Amino acid sequence: MTFCLKFFALCSFFVSLLSFAEGQPKATAVIRIPMPITGTFTQYDYFHWLLKSALDLTAEEYGPMKVIGGDTPTNQARQMRLLDANEVDVMWSVSTPERENHYISVDFPLYGDLFSYRVLVVRKNDNRFKQPLDLQDIKDMVAVQGNDWPDLTILRDNGFKVEPSDYPYAFKLLISGYVDYFPRAAVEVCEELKLRPELTIFPGHLLTYPNTMKFLLNQGNSELAKRIETGLLKLFHSGEWTKKLATLPAFTNAIPIIRHNNANVHQLVTANAHYYDHPFAKEVKAMAERFPITGNALCR
């Protein structure tokens, strides 16, 4: 009899324990993303917002999930190694045929086609850039690009002289006079110039080639990629994404920069032969065409 009572009490304890556990809120899963390097915090905030919004909009179907950043700033090559090693779950990068084959890319151009436009950043005291130059003059000078960027190969394949460098050190090479100019994306350049007042944009020239920024995940994370794409689609259809983009300095600065420097547009040849045909890219293009330009100030 005593044994039965003890057994009954033990069973009741485990039933109560299970009931208590079931009544507790489930632990929130996380998405790990890389920490940005100095000069890219505005982009980081935007991509963090996109991921958080996509996860929130799919929480009912997939469960709660939050985004956490890394502890150490990392360059693009390091981010890809972390992604390969499953030490981060999502990163953002320019799409290339090689990356599309190696990773899962989420089918959304995060800036539309705005990442396809490059301006030339030069030293303010470099008098060579205070006179008209043609494309060959520019090619005869020396540019700098990130040593792990697709742009390095694209520029070299199009006849430009280019030195490779890590991103932060590239600006030091330019400021010291070791290189002559640094092609930068119109959506990035204002944040970078604010940190480096000795630099400016050489007016009147744009380099353009298909360049699409996407979220990338490793091949074992297809379910998460599907969730992010579903969430971004909901965000796009809600109108909140374009509303957010229209307030971002990356957009409000990029459009005047592109328009003020389109006297000489140099179309470069790349392996990505076509600009990305996506509804969001079309919407961003329409927004850019409607965007009012007032005054001559480029970076606000």
N, C-alpha and C positions, 0 to 999 in steps of 0.2 A: 504493500500500500504506500509505504514511504517512498519507494522507488518511483511509483507512478506519479505521485505528487511532485517529486523533483523533476521528472521528465516533462510533466505538464507545465511546470513553472519555467523550465528552460525553453520549451517551445514558445511559450507566451512571450518570453523575453526577446527571442529572435524575430517573432512576428512584429512586436512593437518596434524593434530596431529597424526592420525593413520599412515599416510604415512611416517611421520618422524620416528615414533617408529619402523615401519617395516624396515626402512633403517638402523637402528642402529644395531651394532653387538650384538648377543645374549650373555647374561652373561654366563661365563664359569662355569660349574658345578664342584664340587670338590669331591674327595675321602679323607676321614679322616682316618689316620693311627696312631697307638700309637707312642709315643716318646720312644726311646730306653733307657736302663740303661747303665751306664758306663761299657765298656768291650764288647759291642755288636754293636758299631757304624759301623764297617765294614759290618756286616750283614745288618744293617739298610740301608746303602747306596746301597747295592746290591738289596735288595727287593724293595726299592724306585725306582731304575732304571728299574727293571722288570715291576713294575706297570705302570710307566710313559711310557715305551716303548709299553706296551700292549694297553694303552689308545690312544697313538698317532697313532698306527697302525689301530685303529678302529674308529678314529675320523670322517672319511668321512661318515661312516654308522650311528654312534651313536651321533656325535657331540663332541665338545671340552670338555675336562675334565682334571683337574689337581689334583695332589696329595699334600696334606698338612699334616704335622705332628702335634702331640699334643704338649702341653706346658709343661707337667709334666712327668718325667720318670715313667714308670709303669712296674710292674712285670707281669708275665703271667696270674696269677689269676685275677688281676685287669683288664688286657686287655680283658679278656673274659667277665667280668662283664660290661665293657664299650660296648663291641660288643652286648651283650644281651640287653642293654639299648639303642641301636642305637646312642651311643655317638661317636663311631668309626664305619667305614664301612668295613674295611678289617684289618685282622691281620694275622700273620704267626705263625705256630705252628706245632709241631710233630703231625702226624695223629694217632688217636686211634679209635677203634670201637665206643666208646662213643661220641667222638667229631664228627665223621662222621655222627652219628645219630642226633646229636643236631644242627649241623651247616651245611651249604653248603660248601663243599670243592672243590676247583678248581683242576681239574684232571691233575696236573703237579707236579712232584717231583722237588722242587726248587734247590736241590743239587744232583739230581740223588739219588744214594744210599750212598753217602759219609757221610751222617749224621748217618749212621749205625755203625760207628767205634769209639770206645772210648779208650783213653789212660789214664793212671793213673798219675795224678799230685800229687807230693809229695814235702816235704821240702828238700832243697838241703843238709841241715845238719843232715838229718835223716839217720843214719848209717845202719839201718835195710834194707834200700833199696839199699845198696851198695853191697849186696850179692845176690846170686840166691834165688828166692822164687818160690814156686809152687802155684797153684790156691787156695789150702786149706790154705796156709800161708796167702794169701791175704784176704780170707774170714774171717779168724780169727781176722783180724784188722778191724778198723771202718772207713767206708767211709762217705761222706756227699753228699747229693743231694738236689735240690730245693724241697721245701715242696709241690709245685703244679705241679711237673713234673711227667709224666708217668714213667720215669726211676726209681723213688723211689720205686714204687711197683715192677717193673721188677727185680731190684737188690735184693730186699727182697725175692721175690718168688724164686730166684735162689740161696738162701742161704747166701747172703751177709749181714753183719751187717751195717746198714745205719742210720745215723742221718739226720732228715729233717732240712732245713734252708732256709731263703731267700737267693737269689743268691749272693748279695754283701757280706752278713755276712758269707756265706759258706767259702769264702777264709780266712776270719779272724779266723774262727774255725780251719782251716787247719794250718795257720801260727802260731797260738797260741799253737798248739799241742793237742787241744781238740779232733780232729779226725786225722786219719792217711793218708788219701788220698782222692782225689776228681776225679772221672771219668769224663773226658771232651771229647767232640766231636773233632775229628781231624781237622775239619774245623774251630773250634773256638779257640783252645788252644793257638795258637801263639799270638793272640791279647791279650789274658788274661795274658800270661807269661810276655809279655813286660811291663805290668803294675805292675808286682809282681816279681822282680828279685830274691827273696829268694826262689822261687819255680822252679821246673823242672819236666821233664817227667821221670818216672821210665821205663827204656828201656826193651824191649823184651816181653811186654804183650799187647794184644789188647782184649778188650771186644767187641763183635759184636752181634747185634740183629736188625731185621728189624725196621727201624726208618726213616720215610719219612716226610720231611718238606713240608707243603702246605700252600696256602692261604686259610683262612677261612672267611666266611661271614654268617650273620644270615639268617634265613629261609625266611625272607621277601625280600631278595635282590637277587632273582634268575636271574633277567635281568642283573644286574651288574656282577654276577658270570659268566654268559654266555659270556658277553663282554670280561671280563678278559681272560677267557679260549680261546676265539677266537683270541685275540691279542697275547697271549703267543704262540699259535699254529703258527701264522704268523711269530712271532719272531724266533721260533725254525726252521721253514722251510727256513728262510732267511739266516741262518748260523750265525747271529749276536749274538745269545745267547751263543752258544758254544765258539765263538771267545771271548766274554766278560769273560766268566767263566775261560777260559784258562789263562787270565791275572790277575785274582784275587788272592790275597795272601791266601784266604780261600782254593783255589784249589792248587796253587803251593806249599803251605806249607803242605797241608793235604796228598798229595801223598807220598812225602818222609817220613813223619811221619808214615804213614800206612806201608810202605815197611820196614822201619828200625825197626819196633816194631812187626813184624809178626812171630817172632820165636815161640811165644806161643799165639795162637788165641783161645779165649774162646767163644764158641757159646752159647749164653743164650737163654732160652725158653721164648717166649712171646705170647700174644694173637694174635699178627700179625704174623701168622705162616710163611708167605712167603715175600721175598723181592719184592719190587714193580716192576711189569713187565710193563715198559713204554718205548717208543722209546727214550725219552730223557735220561732216566736212562741208557739205553744200550749205548747211545752215550757218556755219561760221563764215563762209564766203559771203553769204547774203548779209549777215550782220556787219561785216567789214565794209561792204559797199554802201550800207546805210549810215555808217559811222560818221558823224560830223567832225570836220577838221577845222579848228580855230587857232589862229596864230602860228608862230613858227617854232614854238618850244617843242622839242622832241621827247625829252624825258621829264616826266612830272613827278 
